[in-house]
């Protein structure tokens, strides 16, 4: 069996969640290779990680770092042995594989809250962004934006946003003409946001199986999403187009966060309105690809997630303006979940005139409805109630957040 056939079979097995079968195909590819291939090694590590239930990100980060160091060492040894033409041709391909590996390293560092290490990796990639595939370059920029905002450095975030919004940036993907967004300025006019939440991170993206032969792309069909994945059902090949509307919307959400961090509340409110208009009138009709076939339910889930993102930013804005009750109401409307709601759950209904109903939630309520998002919700609810001079309710929410944020070691 050829490596190409095994790669296709491995990819199909992986997308179906058959990680054991995928591992067998990847081992076949590994044995067919005359020398160690960083892409195959990378795929084996990612597949094993998901096979184990994503239980040990620290170990995966260590293994990816070791694979990267071995690949760099091999590249140095082979550099003087290859002819110039072969070096130029193979070097680009190997670098592409290493760029993806480095991105996944940075993504794991962010998930593990090793922000300094993640920033070091991402800044190295950002400084050498030109030869990187456009879609991966966009993902690198957005992840670097996330890191610098988590480190509360809005000036650095502005530089990245300015790069993203250059008229000729990523022209191979953003084929339709798009208007350049105005970069926000750091205007200190109101209070600093004190109760910022951590935006949920994507899980480590699985790199597609190593395929040596390229198949022709079909331009028709749904566009890959910047948020929910791009390479599924494409056998790992980079997409040739993305939605300019989704790109603009994503830039706006980061722009709002920069405005809030700079305490430019009027600008943040204006951008929130712009983002909501794009979401309701433009983005709602863009055929974005997701892990399920495009249908009304899947489309609604994607729309609700984007709507919750903007609503959460509006809650941050109201919190910064000391409108704590309004921030409370907005936060309870956020739904980042992709699982169906609990049967009989009526927690989303609130009576605006009843303080006791409004300020106290049932013990089984949390809008995120999944373990990844519930700590963010409870932590922010605790911050809001503390600022509302309700320490007992604040302690109630902080206690619910504690087991999720600091799980006991087995």
N, C-alpha and C positions, 0 to 999 in steps of 0.2 A: 504493500500500500504506500502511495506517495505521501510526502509531507503535506501537500496541498489538500488531499482528500481527508487526511487525519485532522488537519486544522479545521476544515469545514465541519466535520463530525464533532470535534471538540467544542466548537462554538455553539452548535445546535444543542448539544448536551448541557452546556453551561446555561444557556438561556432558558432551558426547561427545568433548571435546578437539579440536574442529575450530575452532581459534582464528582461522584465516584467514577462514573463513566467518562466524564471529561478528563479526569486525572489520568485514566488509562490511555486515552488518545494523546494527551500531552506527553506522557512518557514515551510513547511510540515516536512522536516527533523528536523528542530529545535524543533518543537512540539513533535516529536516522541522521542527525546532524553530525558532521565530522568534527566540529568544534562547538564549545559552549556558546549558546545563543542567548543573549540577554533578554530578548523578547519571550522566548520559550520559558526561561527561568522565571521571569516576571509573572507570566501567566500561571505557571505551576504554583507559585507562592500565593497569588490572589485566589486561585481555585481552592487551595488547601485552607485558606483563611475563611472563605465562605462555607466550605464543607464542615469546618469546626464551629460554625455558627457565629463567626466574627467575635469570638470570645477573648482573643488575646491580641489586641492591636499593638501592644509593646513588642511582642515577639515578631509580628509582621514588619514593624518598622525596623527592627534590628536586622532581619533577613534581607529586606530591601536595601538597607544601607550596605550590607556586606556584598550583595549582588552588584550594586553600583560601583563599589570600590574595586571589585574583581574586574568588572568591565573596563573601568578606566585604566587599570594596570595592564590589562591585555591590550588595550588600544595603544598604550605607550610602547609596549614590546613589539607590536606588529607594525608600528608606524614606519620603521626603517626597513622593513622586509618587503613591503608592498610597492608596486610600481606607482608612479604618480597618478596615472589615470584611474587605477583600481582604488587608490587611496581616496581620491575625490569622490568616486561613485559610491563606495561602501561607507565612507565616513559619514556622509549625509544620512544614510539609512540608519546607521548605528546611533547617531546623535538623536534622531527622531525617537528611537526606542528609549534612550536614556532620558529624554525630556519627559516622556510619559511616566517613567519610573520616578523621576524626581518630583513630578507633580503629585503622585500618589504618596510619596514620602512627606511632602509638605501638608497634604490633606490629613494624613494620620497625625502629624504634629499638631495641627489645629484641633483635631478631635481630642487629643490628649492634653490640650492646653499648653503645649510647648511652643508658645508664640514666637519667642526669639529664634528658635531653631527653624520654625516654619518660615519666618520672615527672611532669614539668611538664605534659605534655598530659593524662595520665590524672587528675591531681589537679584540673585545670580541669574535666574531664568529671565527676569524682566530686562536686565542689562543686555542680554543676548537674544532678544525677542524676535529679531528680524527673520532668522532662518526657520523659526518654529512655525508649524502649521497654524493657520489663522484661528481655527476653532479652539485648539489647545491654548493658543496665546490669549484668547479672550477669557478662557477659564482661569488661566494663570493670573491675569489682571484682576478679575473679580475676587479671586481668593486672596490676593495680596491686598486688595481694598478692604476685605473683611478683617484681615490681620491688623492693618494699620488703624482701622477704626476701633478694633478691640483694644488696641494700645493707646487710643485717644490721641491720635496725631492727624488732625484734619488737614493740615498743610500738605502732608505726604499724600493723603487721599486725593486732594485736589490735583496734584501732578498726574496721578494715575488716571483720574477722570478726564483730564485734558488730553491725555494720550489716546484714551478710548474714543473720544469725540472728534478726533482729527478728521477732516473731510475725506481723506484718502486712506484712512485706516481700515484694514480688513475688507478691502474692496472686493476680494474674491468671494467673500461670503455675503456681505451686505450689498448685493447687486443693485436693488432699487435705490434711488436717491433718497437721502435722509437729511433733515435739517440738523445743523449743529446746535447742541444744547448749550445754554449759557452756564459757565462754571460758577458755582457759588462762591461768595466771598465770606471770609470769617468776620462777621460783624457781631460784636458783643453787645447785645441789647437787652438780654433777659437772663434768667438764672440758668445755671448749668444743669443738665439732666443728671439726676442722682440715681434713678432706678432703672437704668438701661438693662435690657435683657440681652442674653446671648442669642443671636439668630441661629436657628437650627442649621446644622451643617449636613451637607450631603454625605452619605456613606461613601467609603473608598470605592472609586469607580473601578470596575473590573476591566482590564485590558483584553481586547479580543484575541482569539487564538491566532497563532503565527501562520499567516498565509503568504506564500511566496509569489503566487500569481494574482494579479489584479484583475477583477472582473468589471465590466462596464457599469457605470452608475445609471440609475433610472431617476431622472429629475422629478418625475411626477410622484405624488403621494404626500403624506404629511411631512412637515418640516421638523428637524430635530430641535429639541428644547434645550435652552441654556441651563435650565433648572433641573429637569427630570431625566436628562440623559440624551446621548446623541448617537452612540455607536450600535445600539441594539438593532438587529436585523440588517446591519450593513457590513458584517464580518470585519469589524474593526477599522474599516476605511473611513477617513475623515469626511465629514459632510461637505457638500459643495455649495450649500446655501443654508442660511438661517433666517429667521423672521426679524427684519429690521424693527418691527413694532415691539417684539419681546425684548430686543436689545435696548431699545430706547426706554422701555418700561423699567428694565433692570437697572439701567444707569440712573433713572429718576429715583428709584428707591434708595440707592446709595447716596445720591445727592441730598435727599431729605435727611438722611442720617448725618451727613456732613453739616448741613444747616443747623440741625439741632445741637450738634456737638460744638458748633461755633456760636450758639445762642442767637442765631438769626431766625427768630420765630416767624416773622412775617413771610420770609422767603420759604421757610419750611412749609407753612400753611398753603402757600401758593403752589408749591410743587406737589403737595399731597392732592390738591384739587386736580392738577394736571394729570397725575398718575391715575387717579380714579376715572377721569374722563377717557384716558387711553384704554383703561381696563374695560370699561363698560361699552365703548363705542368701536374700538379697533381690535384689541387683543382678544376679545370674546369670540371673534369670528376667524381667528388665525388657526389653521389646522396643524396643531403641534402634535408631535409624536409622543406617545407614552407607552408604558409596558403593556397596556391593553389596547385592543383595536379601538379606533375612534368611534365612540358612540355618545349618546347624550349624557349618560352617567359619568363616563370618564371625563368628558369635557367640563361637566359641572364641578368635578373634584378639582381639576386644574384651576378653574376660574375661582372657586372658593378659596383655594390656597393663596392665589395672588391677591384676592380681595382681603384676606386676613392679614397679609403682609402689610398692605397699606393701612388697614385699620389699626394694626399694632403700632405703626409709626405715628398715627394720629393720637393714639393713647400716650406714647412717649411725649408728644408735643404738648398735650393737655397737662401731663404731669409736670413738665418743665414750667408751664405757666401757672402751676399750683391749682389747676382745676381738677382736684383729685377725684371728685365724684364722677365727672365726665370721663376721666381716664379709666375709672373703674368700669363704667358702663361699656366703653369701647373695648376694653380688654376682654370682658366676658363674651363679646360677640365674635372673637377670633376663633376660627376653626382651622387648625393646621392638620387635622387628622385625615387619613385616607381610609380608615376603617369605618364601617357603618355605625351610627350612634347606638347607644344601648337601648333595648326595648323599654318603652315607657318613660324614657328620659325627658323630663320637662324642665331641665335646668336652664335652658336658654330663655325661658319666659321670666320677665321681671316686671314688677309693678313699680312704675316710676314714682308713685306718691307714698310708698311705704318704706321707711328707712330700714326697718328691721328685716324685711324681705330683701331689700336691695343690698344691704351690707352684710348679710349672713347667707352663706351658701350651704346646701346639703353636703354631707360628708362625702358622698360619692360623686360630687360634681368636679369635673375639670374639662374645659373646652377642648384641650388638645386631644384627650382620650387616647394617648399613647405615652409610654414611659419616656420617650425621648423629649417630649415637649412639656409634660406636666410640671417638671421642676421649674421651668421658666415661668410658667403661669403662676404657680404658688409663690415663688420668690417675689414676683412683681406685685402680686396681691398683698403680700406681707408688707412690702415697701409702701404701697398706697395707703393701707390702713394705719401704718405707723405714722405717716404724715397727716392722717386724718385724726390723730390723737386717739386711736383705738388700739391700745397695745395688746389687749387680750385676743382680738381677732388677728392682729399681726403675728402673734406667737402661734396661733392656730395654723395659719398658712405656712409659717416658717417650719413648724414641726412636720407638716405634710411634705414640705420640700426636702427636709433633711435626709430621709432614707434614700431618696433618689440621687441627691447630689453627692452624698458620702456613703455609698453602699459598704456594708461590712464585708471584709475579706473572708472567703470560705475557710 
